[in-house]
Amino acid sequence: MTSHLSALRSAPLDSDSLDLRPSAKALELRDKLVDFMHGHVFPAEHSYEEYRRQAGPDDHTLPPVVEELKKEARARGLWNLFLPAESGIGQLDYASLAEVTGWSLHLAPEATNGQAPDTGNMELLHLFGTDTQKKQWLEPLLDGEIRSAFSMTEVNVASSDATNIETRIERDGDHYVINGRKWWTSGAADPRCKVLIVMGKTDPTAPAHRQQSMVLVPIDTPGVTVVRDVPVFGRYDQHGHCEVVYDDVRVPVENILGEEGAGFAVAQARLGPGRIHHCMRALGASERALALMTARAQSRVAFGKPLADQGVVQQQIAESRIALDQARLLCQLAAKTIDEHGNKAAAPYVSAAKVAVPRVALEVIDRAIQVHGGAGVSDDVPLAAMYGWHRAMRIFDGPDEVHVRTIAKTELRKYPR
């Protein structure tokens, strides 16, 4: 009758796992980054938005002000912070820095060369790329000279299960021939995008998780067609989220990333830290939403007193603070586990963060919208755009349901039948 209690004998966390303090180097970098945000990034936001407004949604050139920010960030040592081999810090240290860049999601990540999907692609090239691949693609990415895209999700299948992927990568002598249709290939609309990492099936007869491979495809390869940029809740991001067709695209076999049949494992290596980075940036955006909500509550008067004196608004502010601090600790725990035990050990924590953080972000942003009233749903404040992106976050990098499944399986394994 009590056999099910056996799993309670060991605590899920050791004392070392609970030490989530950043290093001295990370604290120093954070101070520099905060100063950079207030002194340079926030003042540049109006110029960025005005350029995008005048250029229109079909123009995907980078507003010039971001290139200016990149130079400043690099001069301050705020460059390639996401990659331990370049920055000398781990995922836990980077977590607090990624959060700060989330205060200005369109500008700060790229200004510090920490924007998705390039960060994940650079991680893959660093881990699995050949010397030639690193020279050709990783070095210019690390220098911020080019951009890249990750092409995995497909139009016609449920890509939350990567084994569903239908794109074919077939060997033909010294080349691979690629045929398929992808979408949500983020970054492909940017004129600086030079290479696509494409995931497809090289051997449909192999075991389910050994059928896929990844190949590097220069975007100007014949047969690659960027069909359209897909909007997110009616908004077109500067770098684009594209539908791409591959029609008899031929690349040398040397363009394989890792080894043939390792595509699924390579994808998991990419998504572990990347999900935490997304989560921490989302917390940064949420902190900005809370700051906007608090400022609005103190300055706006209704029914004879500031909104900040209304009990219902006070509760919204308090609930937001509680939820954000809880979610941050979960992200930090996941990041610490990656640092000490690797992506596989951290997977349940990463999944938990990937579910919890977008929920919290949406709750906080929604409260901020409500406190702003009509202004909250306009573009006079960034809340509407923030809400749309973070709602999408419940789907990209694995929908909530997939991560819930991962967490449940981990728990169920503790109590074998």
C-alpha positions as CSV (number, residue, x, y, z in Angstrom):
1,M,0.0,0.0,0.0
2,T,2.9,2.4,0.6
3,S,5.2,1.2,-2.2
4,H,4.4,4.3,-4.2
5,L,6.2,6.4,-1.5
6,S,9.6,4.9,-2.4
7,A,10.4,7.7,-4.9
8,L,10.2,10.2,-2.0
9,R,13.4,9.0,-0.5
10,S,15.6,11.3,-2.5
11,A,15.1,15.0,-2.8
12,P,14.8,16.3,-6.4
13,L,17.5,19.0,-5.8
14,D,20.8,19.1,-4.1
15,S,22.2,22.1,-2.3
16,D,24.5,23.1,-5.1
17,S,21.5,23.3,-7.5
18,L,19.9,25.9,-5.2
19,D,22.9,28.2,-5.5
20,L,21.7,30.4,-8.3
21,R,24.0,33.4,-7.7
22,P,25.6,34.9,-10.8
23,S,29.4,35.1,-11.1
24,A,31.3,38.4,-10.5
25,K,31.9,38.6,-14.2
26,A,28.2,38.2,-15.0
27,L,27.3,41.0,-12.5
28,E,29.9,43.3,-14.1
29,L,28.5,42.5,-17.6
30,R,24.9,43.1,-16.3
31,D,25.8,46.5,-15.0
32,K,27.4,47.4,-18.4
33,L,24.3,46.0,-20.2
34,V,21.9,48.0,-18.1
35,D,23.8,51.1,-18.8
36,F,23.9,50.3,-22.5
37,M,20.1,49.8,-22.5
38,H,19.3,53.1,-20.8
39,G,22.0,55.2,-22.6
40,H,21.7,53.8,-26.1
41,V,19.0,51.2,-26.8
42,F,15.9,52.9,-25.3
43,P,16.7,56.2,-27.0
44,A,17.1,54.3,-30.4
45,E,13.6,52.7,-30.3
46,H,11.8,55.6,-31.9
47,S,14.3,55.7,-34.8
48,Y,13.9,52.0,-35.3
49,E,10.1,52.1,-35.3
50,E,10.0,55.2,-37.6
51,Y,12.3,53.5,-40.1
52,R,10.1,50.4,-40.1
53,R,7.0,52.4,-40.5
54,Q,8.3,54.4,-43.4
55,A,9.9,51.4,-45.1
56,G,6.7,49.3,-44.9
57,P,6.1,45.6,-44.0
58,D,7.6,44.3,-47.3
59,D,11.0,45.9,-46.6
60,H,13.2,43.7,-44.4
61,T,16.4,45.8,-44.3
62,L,17.8,46.5,-40.9
63,P,17.2,50.0,-39.6
64,P,20.6,51.7,-39.6
65,V,20.3,52.6,-35.9
66,V,20.8,48.9,-35.0
67,E,24.2,48.8,-36.8
68,E,25.2,51.8,-34.6
69,L,24.1,49.9,-31.5
70,K,26.1,46.9,-32.6
71,K,29.3,48.9,-32.8
72,E,28.7,50.4,-29.4
73,A,27.8,47.0,-27.8
74,R,30.9,45.4,-29.2
75,A,33.1,48.3,-28.0
76,R,31.7,47.7,-24.5
77,G,32.4,44.0,-24.5
78,L,28.7,43.1,-24.8
79,W,29.0,40.8,-27.8
80,N,28.3,37.0,-28.3
81,L,27.5,36.7,-24.6
82,F,25.2,33.7,-25.3
83,L,28.1,31.3,-26.3
84,P,30.3,30.1,-23.4
85,A,33.3,29.5,-25.7
86,E,33.2,33.2,-26.6
87,S,32.0,34.9,-23.4
88,G,33.5,32.7,-20.8
89,I,30.2,32.6,-18.8
90,G,27.7,29.8,-18.5
91,Q,23.9,29.6,-19.1
92,L,23.1,30.7,-15.6
93,D,25.2,33.8,-15.9
94,Y,23.8,34.5,-19.4
95,A,20.2,34.1,-18.2
96,S,20.2,37.4,-16.4
97,L,21.8,39.1,-19.4
98,A,19.3,37.7,-21.8
99,E,16.5,39.0,-19.6
100,V,17.9,42.5,-19.8
101,T,18.0,42.3,-23.6
102,G,14.3,41.3,-23.5
103,W,13.5,44.9,-22.3
104,S,13.8,45.9,-25.9
105,L,13.2,42.8,-27.9
106,H,13.5,44.2,-31.4
107,L,16.8,46.0,-30.8
108,A,18.8,44.7,-27.9
109,P,19.3,41.0,-28.8
110,E,20.6,41.9,-32.3
111,A,22.6,44.8,-30.9
112,T,24.6,42.3,-28.8
113,N,24.6,39.6,-31.5
114,G,22.3,37.4,-29.4
115,Q,19.3,37.2,-31.6
116,A,17.3,34.1,-32.6
117,P,17.6,32.0,-34.7
118,D,21.3,33.0,-35.2
119,T,22.3,32.1,-31.7
120,G,21.0,28.5,-32.0
121,N,22.6,28.2,-35.4
122,M,25.9,29.4,-34.1
123,E,25.7,26.9,-31.3
124,L,25.2,24.1,-33.8
125,L,28.1,25.2,-36.0
126,H,30.3,25.5,-32.9
127,L,29.3,22.0,-31.7
128,F,29.0,20.1,-34.9
129,G,30.5,22.2,-37.7
130,T,33.6,21.2,-39.6
131,D,36.5,23.5,-39.8
132,T,35.4,24.6,-43.3
133,Q,31.8,25.2,-42.2
134,K,33.0,27.2,-39.3
135,K,35.2,29.3,-41.5
136,Q,32.5,29.9,-44.0
137,W,29.5,30.5,-41.8
138,L,30.3,30.6,-38.1
139,E,33.0,33.3,-38.2
140,P,30.9,35.8,-40.2
141,L,27.9,35.1,-37.9
142,L,30.0,35.7,-34.8
143,D,31.2,38.9,-36.4
144,G,27.6,40.0,-37.0
145,E,28.3,40.3,-40.8
146,I,25.6,38.0,-41.9
147,R,22.4,36.4,-40.7
148,S,21.0,32.8,-40.9
149,A,17.7,30.9,-40.7
150,F,16.6,27.6,-39.3
151,S,14.2,25.6,-41.5
152,M,12.5,22.8,-39.7
153,T,8.8,23.5,-39.3
154,E,6.6,22.4,-42.2
155,V,3.2,23.5,-43.6
156,N,1.6,20.2,-44.1
157,V,2.5,18.2,-41.0
158,A,2.4,18.6,-37.2
159,S,6.0,19.7,-36.7
160,S,5.7,19.5,-33.0
161,D,6.6,15.9,-33.6
162,A,9.8,16.3,-35.7
163,T,9.5,12.6,-36.9
164,N,6.6,13.8,-39.0
165,I,8.9,15.9,-41.2
166,E,8.4,15.2,-44.9
167,T,11.1,17.2,-46.6
168,R,13.5,14.8,-48.4
169,I,17.2,15.0,-48.4
170,E,18.4,12.4,-50.9
171,R,22.0,11.4,-51.7
172,D,22.9,11.7,-55.4
173,G,26.6,11.1,-55.8
174,D,28.6,13.9,-54.2
175,H,25.5,15.9,-53.6
176,Y,22.3,16.0,-51.5
177,V,19.1,16.9,-53.3
178,I,16.4,18.6,-51.2
179,N,12.7,18.8,-51.9
180,G,10.1,20.1,-49.5
181,R,8.1,23.1,-48.2
182,K,8.9,24.8,-44.9
183,W,7.5,27.7,-43.0
184,W,8.3,29.8,-39.9
185,T,11.8,29.9,-41.3
186,S,12.7,32.9,-39.2
187,G,15.3,35.3,-40.6
188,A,15.0,34.2,-44.2
189,A,13.5,37.6,-45.3
190,D,16.5,39.6,-44.1
191,P,18.7,40.5,-47.0
192,R,21.7,39.7,-44.8
193,C,20.6,36.1,-44.5
194,K,23.1,33.9,-46.3
195,V,22.6,30.4,-45.1
196,L,19.7,28.1,-44.1
197,I,20.0,25.1,-41.8
198,V,17.5,22.7,-43.3
199,M,16.2,19.6,-41.5
200,G,14.8,16.7,-43.6
201,K,14.7,13.0,-43.9
202,T,17.7,11.2,-45.4
203,D,16.5,7.7,-44.6
204,P,12.7,7.1,-44.0
205,T,13.4,3.4,-43.3
206,A,15.6,4.0,-40.3
207,P,14.4,4.1,-36.7
208,A,12.1,7.1,-36.1
209,H,14.8,9.3,-34.5
210,R,17.5,8.4,-37.0
211,Q,15.7,9.3,-40.2
212,Q,16.5,13.1,-40.1
213,S,19.6,15.0,-41.0
214,M,20.5,18.7,-41.2
215,V,22.3,20.3,-44.1
216,L,23.7,23.8,-44.7
217,V,22.0,25.5,-47.7
218,P,23.2,28.8,-49.0
219,I,20.1,30.9,-49.6
220,D,21.1,31.7,-53.1
221,T,21.2,28.0,-54.1
222,P,19.1,27.4,-57.3
223,G,15.7,25.9,-56.3
224,V,15.4,27.8,-53.0
225,T,12.4,30.1,-53.1
226,V,11.3,32.3,-50.3
227,V,7.5,32.4,-51.0
228,R,6.3,34.9,-48.4
229,D,6.9,36.4,-45.0
230,V,4.2,35.1,-42.5
231,P,2.9,37.8,-40.2
232,V,2.6,37.2,-36.4
233,F,-0.8,38.5,-35.3
234,G,-0.8,40.9,-38.3
235,R,2.8,42.1,-37.6
236,Y,5.7,41.6,-40.0
237,D,9.0,41.4,-38.1
238,Q,12.1,42.9,-39.7
239,H,13.9,39.6,-40.3
240,G,10.7,37.7,-41.3
241,H,9.2,34.3,-40.6
242,C,9.1,32.8,-44.0
243,E,7.5,30.1,-46.1
244,V,10.3,28.5,-48.2
245,V,10.1,26.0,-51.0
246,Y,13.0,23.6,-51.8
247,D,12.7,22.3,-55.3
248,D,15.6,20.0,-56.4
249,V,18.0,22.0,-54.3
250,R,21.5,20.5,-54.7
251,V,24.3,21.0,-52.1
252,P,27.6,19.1,-51.7
253,V,27.6,16.2,-49.2
254,E,30.1,18.2,-47.2
255,N,27.3,20.5,-46.2
256,I,25.9,17.9,-43.8
257,L,25.8,19.3,-40.2
258,G,27.1,16.6,-37.9
259,E,26.5,13.2,-39.4
260,E,23.8,11.7,-41.5
261,G,20.8,10.5,-39.4
262,A,21.8,12.7,-36.4
263,G,19.3,15.6,-37.2
264,F,17.0,14.9,-34.4
265,A,19.8,14.8,-31.8
266,V,21.3,17.9,-33.2
267,A,18.0,19.7,-33.0
268,Q,17.7,18.9,-29.3
269,A,21.2,20.2,-28.7
270,R,20.1,23.5,-30.3
271,L,16.8,23.8,-28.5
272,G,17.9,23.3,-24.9
273,P,19.7,26.6,-24.2
274,G,17.8,28.4,-26.9
275,R,14.5,27.8,-25.1
276,I,15.9,29.2,-21.9
277,H,17.2,32.3,-23.8
278,H,13.7,32.8,-25.2
279,C,12.2,32.5,-21.7
280,M,14.6,34.9,-20.1
281,R,14.0,37.5,-22.8
282,A,10.3,37.0,-22.2
283,L,10.8,37.7,-18.5
284,G,12.6,40.9,-19.5
285,A,9.6,42.0,-21.7
286,S,7.3,41.2,-18.8
287,E,9.3,43.3,-16.4
288,R,9.0,46.2,-18.9
289,A,5.2,45.6,-19.0
290,L,5.0,45.6,-15.2
291,A,7.0,48.9,-15.1
292,L,4.7,50.4,-17.7
293,M,1.7,49.2,-15.7
294,T,3.0,50.6,-12.4
295,A,3.8,54.0,-14.0
296,R,0.4,54.2,-15.6
297,A,-1.3,53.3,-12.4
298,Q,0.4,56.1,-10.6
299,S,-0.2,58.8,-13.2
300,R,-3.8,58.0,-14.2
301,V,-6.7,59.2,-12.1
302,A,-10.2,57.5,-12.1
303,F,-13.1,58.0,-9.8
304,G,-11.2,60.7,-7.9
305,K,-7.9,58.9,-7.1
306,P,-4.9,57.4,-8.9
307,L,-5.4,53.9,-10.3
308,A,-2.6,52.9,-7.9
309,D,-4.9,53.5,-5.0
310,Q,-7.5,51.1,-6.4
311,G,-7.4,47.7,-4.7
312,V,-8.0,45.8,-7.9
313,V,-5.0,47.4,-9.6
314,Q,-2.8,46.9,-6.6
315,Q,-3.7,43.2,-6.7
316,Q,-2.8,43.0,-10.4
317,I,0.6,44.6,-9.7
318,A,1.3,42.3,-6.8
319,E,0.3,39.1,-8.6
320,S,2.5,40.1,-11.5
321,R,5.6,40.5,-9.2
322,I,5.0,37.2,-7.5
323,A,4.6,35.3,-10.8
324,L,7.6,36.9,-12.4
325,D,9.9,36.1,-9.5
326,Q,8.7,32.5,-9.4
327,A,9.2,32.1,-13.2
328,R,12.7,33.6,-13.0
329,L,13.8,31.1,-10.4
330,L,12.6,28.2,-12.5
331,C,14.6,29.5,-15.5
332,Q,17.7,30.0,-13.4
333,L,17.4,26.4,-12.1
334,A,17.1,25.1,-15.7
335,A,20.1,27.2,-16.7
336,K,22.2,26.0,-13.7
337,T,21.3,22.4,-14.5
338,I,22.4,22.8,-18.1
339,D,25.7,24.2,-16.9
340,E,26.4,21.4,-14.4
341,H,24.7,18.3,-15.9
342,G,23.9,19.1,-19.6
343,N,20.8,19.5,-21.7
344,K,19.4,16.0,-21.1
345,A,19.4,16.4,-17.3
346,A,17.9,19.8,-17.7
347,A,15.1,18.8,-20.1
348,P,12.3,18.6,-17.5
349,Y,13.2,22.0,-16.1
350,V,13.5,23.6,-19.5
351,S,10.1,22.2,-20.4
352,A,8.6,23.5,-17.2
353,A,10.1,27.0,-17.9
354,K,8.9,26.9,-21.5
355,V,5.4,26.3,-20.3
356,A,5.4,28.6,-17.3
357,V,7.1,31.7,-18.6
358,P,4.9,32.5,-21.7
359,R,1.8,32.0,-19.4
360,V,3.2,34.5,-16.9
361,A,4.3,36.9,-19.6
362,L,0.8,36.9,-21.2
363,E,-0.8,37.4,-17.8
364,V,1.4,40.3,-16.9
365,I,1.2,42.0,-20.4
366,D,-2.6,41.5,-20.4
367,R,-2.9,43.2,-17.0
368,A,-0.7,46.1,-18.2
369,I,-2.9,46.4,-21.3
370,Q,-6.0,46.6,-19.1
371,V,-4.5,49.3,-16.8
372,H,-3.6,51.3,-19.9
373,G,-7.2,51.1,-21.2
374,G,-7.5,52.1,-24.9
375,A,-3.9,53.1,-25.1
376,G,-2.9,49.5,-24.2
377,V,-4.3,48.1,-27.5
378,S,-2.8,50.8,-29.6
379,D,0.8,51.1,-31.0
380,D,1.5,54.1,-28.8
381,V,2.8,51.7,-26.2
382,P,4.6,48.4,-27.0
383,L,2.2,46.2,-25.1
384,A,0.0,45.0,-28.1
385,A,3.1,43.9,-30.0
386,M,4.5,42.2,-26.9
387,Y,1.3,40.3,-26.3
388,G,1.2,38.9,-29.9
389,W,4.8,37.7,-29.8
390,H,4.5,36.0,-26.4
391,R,1.3,34.3,-27.4
392,A,3.2,32.8,-30.3
393,M,5.8,31.7,-27.8
394,R,3.4,29.1,-26.5
395,I,3.8,27.4,-29.9
396,F,7.3,27.9,-31.2
397,D,10.2,25.9,-29.8
398,G,7.7,23.2,-28.9
399,P,4.0,23.9,-28.0
400,D,2.9,23.7,-24.4
401,E,1.3,20.3,-24.9
402,V,4.6,18.7,-25.9
403,H,6.5,20.1,-22.9
404,V,3.7,19.1,-20.5
405,R,4.1,15.6,-21.9
406,T,7.8,15.7,-21.3
407,I,7.3,16.8,-17.7
408,A,4.6,14.1,-17.1
409,K,6.8,11.4,-18.4
410,T,9.6,12.4,-16.1
411,E,7.3,12.2,-13.1
412,L,5.7,8.9,-14.1
413,R,9.2,7.3,-14.5
414,K,9.6,7.9,-10.7
415,Y,6.8,5.5,-10.0
416,P,7.2,2.5,-12.2
417,R,4.1,0.2,-12.6
